[in-house]
């Protein structure tokens, strides 16, 4: 599978490495990058050879957010097929274009949560605006010592709530801290990001050390049941919006019953008693 703005490689062990690949533009998100990400995430919905996904950026930044140079393309005359979703709206043409763009970008974030693979984001340099949103939608975040995060939308005359930031951030670090960050758009350095729980750790050194740390986590996840990981991510997603403890307990009961009836449980228990790493078959 070939892409214009991203790179994807899959190791023999089942670790996918997704690299945002517009280093000359600080990996700013172009319309083509949206489409490349959609294509990859659509494939990962069914490509279960990939068990864990690492997300990183090429060059000296993770992602500088939306490529503002492409904003004028919102006035494009030729529109993708999906644009017909907005044909019925009795609003100016330029607004329809912006609605399509906003919808297409936001669906990338939704697909990140829908795929079964846990996503480990490793952030070096800047993760701003849309780049910030990509990190928030990931399952696990690791930062390099020069990492910087900010909610850039609010500084551009837009709302500070965009593509999931107002959903994920309060759940990650609490409402009060999240509100201040979303309102001000200030930068969060690596040290603060670890202190407030935005990232699980800060890794000193170059990008290779950051990737090594992510690979260690990914390799640990590979020793877990593929079905178990899939069900865990599904439960986490649902629990974010659960109305009650009882609802989540019922979900977890279903999950454990399904996992306990799979072939993975036999291998997991055998490996535990034999004090070895389990060897789970691919789904």
N, C-alpha and C positions, 0 to 999 in steps of 0.2 A: 504494500500500500504506500503510495507516494503522496507527499504533501508539499505545499509551497512555503508555508510559514512555520511549520513545526517539524520535529523529528520524533520518530517512535522506534524503539528497539525492544525486543523481547528476549530475555535470557532463556537459556535452556531450563532453568529452574522455575520459570514462570513469573519473573519480575519484569514488568513493563516500565520503561523509562521514557517519559514524555518530556521533550525539551521545546520550550518556546524559542523559535529560531529566527528572530529579526534583530540580531545584536546591534546593527548599525542604527536602529531606531529604539534602542533600549527595550526591545521586545514589545513595543506598543501594539495594542490590539487593533489590527486592521479588519476590514470586512472579510478578507480572505482568511484571516486567522479564525474568525468565527466559524466559517464554513469548514475549515480543516478540523477544528475541534469537534464540531458536530459529526463529521465523518468518522473520526476516531472513536468518539464515545458511542456512536451507534454501533460500531463494530465490536466494541468491548461489551456491549449488552449481551452478545452471544459468543464472544471469543473467550471461553473459560480456560483456555491454555494460559491466559494472563490471570494470575492470582492476586497480585498486588501491583499498584501503580505508583511510581515516583514521579512527581511533577517538579521541573526545574526550568531555569532560564539560561540561555546561551549568552556569553559575554559578561559585562560588568553589572547587569541589573537583572532582577527577576522579571518584572514587567512594569513599565511606566504608565500603564492604563490605556485608555482609548487613544488611538492615533488621531489627534485633532485635525491633522491635515486632510483627513478623509471626510470631515463633517460636511463639506460642500457636496459630496457625492449623494447626500440625502435627497438632492434634487434630481437624481438620475431619471432618465426617461424610460430606460428598459428595466423592468422590475422582475425579481424572481417569482416563480410560480406561487410560493407561499404568500406573496403579497395580496393575493385575491381574498384572503381572510378579512381584509380591511376595505374591500371595494364598496361595501354597502354603507359605509360611514359617510354621512353628509357633512364632511369637514374639508378644509382646504387640502390640496394635493400634497403640499410640503409636510403637513401634519400627518397624513397617512404614511409618508415615507419615514418619518421619525418614529411612528408607532411600530412599523415593520422592523426597523433597526433595533428598537428597544426590546421588542418581543424576541427577536432572533438572538440577541445577546443574552437575555435572561434565561433562555432555554438551555444555554450552555451550562449555567449554574445548576439548573434542575437536573440535567443529565449526569452531572458529577455526583449527585446524591443517588440517582437511580441505578447507576452501574453497581455491580456487586463487589467490585474490587475496592478494598480500603485504599485511600489516596494519601500519600505522604508528600507534603510540599516542603521543599528545601529552598530557603530564601536567602539570597545574597544580594547586596545592594538594595535598590528601591523596589518596593511593592506598593504601587500607588493606584488609587481609583479602581479600575477593573482588575488590576493585578492584586490589589488588596482583597477584592471580592473572591478571586480564585483561591487565595490562601484560606480565607474563612470557610469556603465550601469544602475544603479538604478535611480529611479525618484527623491527621496528625501534622503538626507544623514544627519544623526545625529551622533555626536562624543562624546565619553566619554572624561574625562579630561586627560586620559593617552593614547589616540589614537595617532597613528603615521602612516603616509602614505608615501610610496615611490615607485618609478618606478624602481624596482630592476633589470629589464631585462638588462639595459645598463651596470650594474656592473658585468654581467656574460659573457661578450664578445658578447652579442646579440645586436640587435637593441633596442633602447628605445621605438620604436613604435610597440606595440604588442597588440593583442586581443582588439582593439578599443581604446587604450589609446590616440593615436595621433588624434583620431576623437573626442572623448568626451572632453578631457581636455581643448583644446583651446576654445571650445564652452562654457565651464563652467567658465573659469577664464581669458580668453584672450590669444592671441598667445604668447606674450613676456614672461609672467610668465610660461605658459605651456612649452615653448621651454626650459627654464632654468631648469625646473623640469625634463623634459624628457631627456635632455642632461646629467645632473649631477647625477640623481638617488638619490639625497639627501633626507633626511627625512623631512617631514612636520609635525610639532606637532599640537596638537588640537587647540591651540590659533591661529596659522597662518592659519590653514585650515578654520576657521571661518572668519578671516579677509579677505582672498582672495575670499571667496564665494564658496569654495569647499563643505562645510557643512553649513546647515542652522543655527545650534546652537551647542554649547558645553554644555553638562549636567554634572554637578559635582555630585559625589557620585558613588555608586556601579552600577553593571550591571542592577539590578532590576529597578533603577531609569531611566536608559536609555531606558529600555523596556517600562516602564510606559509612558514615553514621546512619544515613537513611537505609543503606543496604543491610546493615546489621538488624535494624528493625524489621525490614522486609523479610529477611531470612528467618527471623523469629516467627513471623506470621505464617511463613510457608510450612512450619511444623504444626500448624493448626488445621483442623478439618476445613476443607473448602466450603462445605455446606454450613458448618458452624460459623465461619467468618461472614458468609452471605447473610445468614439469619441474624447475626449480631448487628451488622450495619443496618439491616431493615428495622430491627428493634430500636436502635438508636434514633433513626429517622422518625419513627412513630412516636417515641417517647418525648421528643421535643415538643410535640403538640398534644400530648395525652391529657385528657381531662381528669384522670384519677390514677392512683396507685393500682386500683383493682383492674383497670383496663390493661395496664402494662403487665401485671401479674398473669392475666389471661393470655396475653400475647407470648410472654416468656414460657408459659406452660405449653402452648402449642409448639413453640420453637424447640423446646427440649424434647418433647414427644417425637417430633419429626427427626431431629438429630439422633435421638436415642434409638430410632428404628432404622437408621441408615448403616451402610457398611463401614462408615468412618468410625463408628463407636467401637467396633471390634478391633480395628487397627490402633485406635487411640489408647484403649485399655491395655492391649498387648504390649505396646511400646512403653507404657508407663511401668508395668511390672517388669519388663525386660530391660528397663533403664536405657532406652535408645530413642533416637528421633523417629517419629512415626513416618511412614511412607504412604501418604494418601493417594488413591487413584484420582485422576482428573474426572470432573463431572461430565 
